[in-house]
Amino acid sequence: MQAKDLKTPYFMINEEKLIANLEKAKQLKEISGVKLVLALKCFSTWGVFDLIKPYLDGTTSSGPYEVKLGHETFGGETHAYSVGYSEDDVKEVADICDKMIFNSQSQLAAYRHLVEEKASIGLRLNPGVSYAGQDLANPARQYSRLGVQYDHIKPEVFESLDGVMFHMNCENKDVDAFIRLLEAISNQFGEYLDKLDWVSLGGGVFFTWPGYDIEKLGAALKAFSQKHKVQLYLEPGEAIITKTTDLVVTVVDIVENEKKTAIVDSATEAHRLDTLIYNEPASIEQASDSGEHEYVIGSCSCLAGDQFCVANFEQPLKIGQRLNIMDSAGYTMVKLNWFNGLKMPSIYCQRATGNIELLNEFAYEDFKRSLSQWSVS
Ligand SMILES: Cc1ncc(COP(=O)(O)O)c(C=O)c1O
């Protein structure tokens, strides 16, 4: 199978790039003793889990199906967290998770009896401080529903808790900023942490970013776990799969309305949703800042403002030309949807040997079935 023969749109996960990130994860674990669980909300393409498993300790989740998927396809430690469990969710998940993390003291009180004896029990705390570029993704934003605020804690809950989870970072590439958060947590919550077996510091720590000081992060994590005598966890998502995957698309038309727009056979709204939600333009491999030919890379959805980015090219774009939309693994495949009845990208993995393996492909039947299986008569 050769990339040029594959029908676009498709995602191509690159094994070599994935392993390079995972080697950094391994280094961090060795330095710090931290355990790492993959955040399935970010990346759940289980077809490549055999590549990831040797490096990480398990998975963490945000909903009941992710717990089941982690348990079935990854193994190791399965952490179950949800912003809001129903009683049925808790019953379903209790037998297959190793840790159950409640978001509130009310959920803990309502359901802990269903989990005791089966899994280690945790509670999410909200440290009130965070590192996040956008308010939408800031767990410590005003009126946040994510975790228990310090001044709402009922100290007696710590008598029967095994651990806690904090999540307060989003794409944090600044190790010193993370260490400041760690110190704030230690100072404010230390007396509680000392009673626990484990503490998860959530995701959003971008330790695979080029130049990130992994040694410094590792030393700080080790010191924290020794001070409070806890097993530390991180829940990386984006850090594990960053820069590993392209979304490959084809230019299907070029239109002009003051600016030239190259319309491609994909849409951010359906295939790369965070481009739209966070208003963060994508990057195109074939683009060149010095190129004099500027195009809006427009999607083929009906949403007026749906575009991947504005990019410059050395040569004019041509209909039929392929473009690689880079860094398209995190929070993409997990958010794919059928809006506009667009063709869903296939998913491939390019192995270190150069071989390309198909992980998933979709057909009209998948679209149809996602809408109804039965009709009224
Ligand atoms: C509780 C929790 N853990 C882990 C993550 C993963 O974060 P990231 O993909 O930025 O590492 C998130 C992301 O929202 C989260 O909410």
The ligand as an SDF file (V2000), in Angstrom:
LIG
                    3D

 16 16  0  0  0  0  0  0  0  0999 V2000
   -9.1660   15.0040   33.8460 C   0  0  0  0  0  0  0  0  0  0  0  0
   -8.3130   15.0780   32.6200 C   0  0  0  0  0  0  0  0  0  0  0  0
   -7.2300   14.2950   32.5390 N   0  0  0  0  0  0  0  0  0  0  0  0
   -6.4360   14.3170   31.4340 C   0  0  0  0  0  0  0  0  0  0  0  0
   -6.7210   15.1290   30.3670 C   0  0  0  0  0  0  0  0  0  0  0  0
   -5.8280   15.0760   29.1580 C   0  0  0  0  0  0  0  0  0  0  0  0
   -5.2640   16.3160   28.8650 O   0  0  0  0  0  0  0  0  0  0  0  0
   -4.2050   16.4690   27.7080 P   0  0  0  0  0  0  0  0  0  0  0  0
   -4.7080   15.7840   26.4950 O   0  0  0  0  0  0  0  0  0  0  0  0
   -4.1010   17.9480   27.5100 O   0  0  0  0  0  0  0  0  0  0  0  0
   -2.9160   15.8780   28.2130 O   0  0  0  0  0  0  0  0  0  0  0  0
   -7.8350   15.9760   30.4190 C   0  0  0  0  0  0  0  0  0  0  0  0
   -8.1720   16.8730   29.3030 C   0  0  0  0  0  0  0  0  0  0  0  0
   -9.1190   17.5880   29.2950 O   0  0  0  0  0  0  0  0  0  0  0  0
   -8.6670   15.9340   31.5760 C   0  0  0  0  0  0  0  0  0  0  0  0
   -9.7720   16.6980   31.6580 O   0  0  0  0  0  0  0  0  0  0  0  0
  1  2  1  0
  2  3  1  0
  2 15  2  0
  3  4  2  0
  4  5  1  0
  5  6  1  0
  5 12  2  0
  6  7  1  0
  7  8  1  0
  8  9  2  0
  8 10  1  0
  8 11  1  0
 12 13  1  0
 12 15  1  0
 13 14  2  0
 15 16  1  0
M  END
$$$$
